Amino acid sequence: MRVYLDHNATTPVEPEVLDAMLPYFSAEFGNAASIHTPGQRARAAVETAREQVAALVGARPQEIVFTSGGTESDNHAIFGIVRSAASGAQKDAKHVITTQIEHEAVLNACQALEKEGIAVTYLPVNSNGLIDLLELRDAVRPQTVLITVMHANNELGTIQPLEQIGKIAAQNDIYFHTDAVQSAGKIPLDANSIGVDLLSISGHKFYAPKGIGALYVRGGTRLRQLLYGGHHQRGFRPGTENVPGIVGLGKAAELARATLSEDASRISSLRDELELGLLKRIPSSRANATAAPRTPNTTNITFPGIEGEALIIALDLKGLACSTGAACSSGAVEPSHVLTAIGLPAEEARASIRFSLGRHTTPADIAFALEAVPAAVAQLRQLSPAYQK
């Protein structure tokens, strides 16, 4: 038996999504920029997908720019806003606000800005992974051009108070971006009610293929392009559109929107069963950031006395796939920057495992995990000189 509990890393492509994509690899191969009939059929498919993605995030279709995924969307939002901001006297005084627990796509982009002379404030979080809104207000400067705060954290599932952040941004005339890669398709999204100007999503996190994503750009937002070429997508993102990927993203967005409430209720019930069951069965274990609002599919649990990487390998041998944290950080020697930011010592951060459920997770999968994880932890603790009962 194989059980997959690493849906925050990636999800399988839904059969309906694959079926929607297949014609655009063969019979419907036209370039969506061409004016002949095959090209216009491809263009129609792209625009249908744009409408589907817009409906998922509460946007207008013309506000959706297709990208290669979450990393490109995040980079385009951050560099595009900063580089389009007022120059002249403020050129060397631009300021960006973000948090200490962002995905590397945001953190590394901000670090690159710092090398260019841009000031960046990295807001701390509390033990539940939430920022302090008063600290955000205090961090705002006259030179602040962008606030970028992720919606749901990829390791903890913690959901930030975006509406309140959006109000602070609007009151100070600052652009607001959110990385919604881990929330799209899991919890409701409405760009207007949130008050964001830019929002990033990635298809492979909600049953579309890898290599396709989107960036919501509110109408009127001054965003400089990252790439240079043709005039595709209103000039925001040149290059021939990935029609099969875009069609797949659109179909996945349509499916997610139709099943959002039902999926969330069922998955959260299974997540709670897994979380409570592991805490009951494994002495000294502790779930992280449970007092904050979380996405319905995610739990992060610390098992003192073990090494997370060793536990992942042991569980994989038993047939269970899970993660120590962000997939992009797999193999990293340093402990999770997210877990240390919420106050975990390095050794506890290294002993923490993320379980992320999905649309097709079953009660049998949870029962399997509730047998496999306690057994693996017990075996590793017997071998660990650092663990004391």
TAZI-V125548 format. One record per helix or strand of 3 or more residues. SS is the DSSP state (alpha for helix, beta for strand). FROM is the first residue (numbers start at 0). LEN is the number of residues. Records with the same first field share a line. If there is no record, write none. Layout:
SS->FROM-LEN, FROM-LEN
//
This chain:
alpha->14-11, 36-21, 60-3, 69-15, 87-3, 103-12, 132-7, 161-10, 190-4, 202-3, 231-4, 242-39, 307-11, 326-3, 336-5, 345-4, 362-21
beta->63-4, 94-5, 118-5, 143-5, 174-5, 197-5, 212-5, 297-5, 351-5
//
